[in-house]
Amino acid sequence: MAAVSVALAGAAQATEIVDFDEFGERVEAVASLVSGPLVFSSDSGYLGVELTAPNVGAFNGTPYLIDSRGTLSVARSDGQAFRLDGFDIGQSWFTTQPTAAITVTYDLAGGGSTSQTLALTRDFQRLTPGIGITALHFALDVPSLGGGYVALDNVAISAVPEPATWASFALGLALLGGAARRRRPS
């Protein structure tokens, strides 16, 4: 049992939430921004942190990241892979469009990528991909419409388990199975 406890403790990863709450003032019109271990960059040149929603739009009462009319990319500042456990995404107040389509592309930690298309609304929606990635990208499907300024908050990440961690976990389970077989009465 102790072997399994050790293996499970090694396999468990602490989740970190990047919530932009460290920003006490509004940030606007920057190409990149660092919050926690993540770097957020935009090819639009208009990336910022909004503290309030002066109009309609996604707002949860706390600071959140906004980007407009381009591709917003997210990666760890140290270049390492990470597990994307979840994030809140919506449409910011900067547009009058009620909804907009956006494509989210995940660069997978093992290579390759996968994408999904979302309809952004004026409320935050929670996505929980739960996958190991090196980066993710948010691209407006029709940026010329001006609808779909991205609002992003509460990005939950954790470490991608190393192969040695999984090997330790498997070994612990094998030892537990062997011990259980030896204890069975004949």
C-alpha positions in Angstrom: 0.0 0.0 0.0 2.9 2.4 0.8 4.3 1.9 -2.8 0.9 2.9 -4.3 0.7 6.0 -2.0 4.2 7.1 -3.1 3.4 6.5 -6.8 0.1 8.4 -6.5 1.8 11.3 -4.7 4.3 11.5 -7.5 1.6 11.4 -10.2 -0.6 14.1 -8.6 0.1 17.5 -10.0 -0.7 20.9 -8.4 -3.0 23.1 -10.5 -2.1 26.7 -10.9 -4.7 29.3 -11.8 -3.7 32.3 -13.9 -6.4 34.8 -13.2 -4.8 38.2 -13.9 -5.8 39.4 -10.4 -2.2 40.8 -9.9 -3.1 43.6 -12.2 -4.4 46.6 -10.2 -4.6 48.9 -13.2 -6.0 48.5 -16.7 -3.5 47.4 -19.3 -4.1 48.2 -23.0 -2.5 48.0 -26.4 0.4 45.7 -25.7 1.7 42.9 -27.9 2.6 40.5 -25.1 1.9 40.1 -21.4 3.1 37.8 -18.7 0.9 36.5 -15.9 2.2 33.7 -13.6 4.1 31.2 -15.7 2.3 32.0 -18.9 3.1 34.4 -21.7 0.2 35.8 -23.7 1.0 37.3 -27.1 -1.1 38.9 -29.8 -0.4 39.6 -33.5 -3.1 42.4 -33.3 -1.0 44.5 -31.0 -4.1 45.1 -28.8 -3.8 42.8 -25.8 -4.7 44.1 -22.4 -6.2 43.4 -18.9 -9.7 44.8 -18.3 -10.8 45.4 -14.7 -14.5 46.1 -15.4 -17.0 45.7 -18.1 -18.3 49.2 -18.8 -20.9 47.9 -21.2 -22.3 44.4 -22.0 -19.8 41.6 -22.4 -18.2 38.7 -20.5 -17.4 39.9 -17.0 -17.0 37.8 -13.8 -16.2 40.6 -11.3 -12.4 40.2 -11.5 -9.7 41.3 -13.9 -9.5 39.3 -17.2 -7.4 39.3 -20.4 -8.7 40.8 -23.6 -7.5 40.6 -27.2 -9.0 41.8 -30.5 -9.0 41.0 -34.1 -6.1 38.6 -34.4 -4.5 35.5 -33.0 -3.9 35.3 -29.3 -1.2 32.7 -28.4 -0.5 31.3 -24.9 2.6 29.4 -23.8 4.8 28.9 -20.7 7.5 31.5 -20.4 10.1 28.7 -19.9 9.0 26.9 -23.1 8.0 23.8 -21.2 4.9 21.7 -22.0 2.0 22.0 -19.6 -1.4 20.4 -19.0 -4.3 22.7 -19.8 -6.9 21.8 -17.3 -9.4 24.6 -18.1 -10.1 28.2 -18.9 -13.0 30.7 -19.1 -13.6 32.3 -22.5 -16.2 34.8 -23.7 -16.6 37.9 -25.8 -15.5 41.2 -24.3 -17.6 44.4 -24.2 -15.5 46.0 -27.0 -17.9 44.8 -29.8 -21.5 45.2 -30.6 -21.8 41.7 -32.2 -23.8 39.3 -30.0 -21.7 36.3 -30.9 -18.5 35.5 -32.9 -16.8 32.3 -34.0 -13.3 31.5 -32.8 -11.0 28.6 -33.5 -8.9 27.3 -30.6 -5.8 25.3 -31.6 -3.9 23.2 -29.1 -0.2 22.4 -30.0 0.0 19.0 -28.4 3.0 18.1 -26.1 3.7 14.9 -28.0 3.6 16.7 -31.4 0.9 17.7 -33.8 -2.2 19.8 -33.0 -5.9 19.6 -32.6 -8.5 22.4 -33.0 -12.1 23.2 -32.1 -14.4 26.0 -33.1 -16.4 27.9 -30.5 -19.2 30.5 -30.6 -18.2 33.2 -28.2 -21.0 34.8 -26.3 -21.3 37.7 -23.9 -20.9 35.4 -21.0 -17.9 33.4 -19.9 -18.0 29.7 -20.7 -15.7 27.2 -19.1 -13.7 24.8 -21.3 -11.8 21.9 -19.7 -9.6 20.3 -22.3 -7.4 18.4 -19.9 -4.6 17.8 -22.4 -0.8 18.2 -22.4 0.2 21.1 -24.7 3.1 23.4 -25.6 0.9 26.3 -26.6 -2.7 27.3 -27.5 -3.9 29.8 -30.1 -7.2 31.6 -30.4 -8.0 32.9 -33.9 -11.1 34.8 -34.9 -12.8 33.1 -37.8 -13.8 36.4 -39.5 -11.7 39.1 -37.8 -12.8 41.8 -40.3 -16.3 41.7 -38.7 -15.0 43.1 -35.5 -17.1 40.7 -33.5 -15.3 38.5 -31.1 -12.9 40.4 -29.0 -11.7 37.6 -26.8 -12.1 37.7 -23.0 -10.0 35.1 -21.2 -9.7 34.3 -17.5 -9.0 31.6 -14.9 -6.5 29.6 -17.0 -5.9 26.4 -15.0 -2.6 24.6 -15.7 -0.5 21.9 -14.2 2.7 20.0 -15.0 2.7 17.4 -17.7 3.7 14.2 -15.8 7.2 13.0 -16.8 7.5 9.5 -18.2 9.4 8.5 -15.0 6.4 9.5 -12.9 4.1 7.3 -14.9 6.7 4.5 -14.7 6.8 4.8 -10.9 3.0 4.8 -10.8 2.9 1.6 -12.9 5.5 0.0 -10.7 3.6 0.8 -7.6 0.4 -0.7 -9.0 2.3 -3.8 -10.1 3.8 -4.2 -6.6 0.4 -3.8 -5.0 -1.1 -6.4 -7.4 1.8 -8.9 -6.6 1.3 -8.3 -2.8 -2.4 -8.9 -3.1 -1.8 -12.2 -5.0 0.6 -13.5 -2.4 -1.9 -12.7 0.4 -4.7 -14.7 -1.2 -5.4 -18.0 0.6 -5.0 -21.1 -1.5 
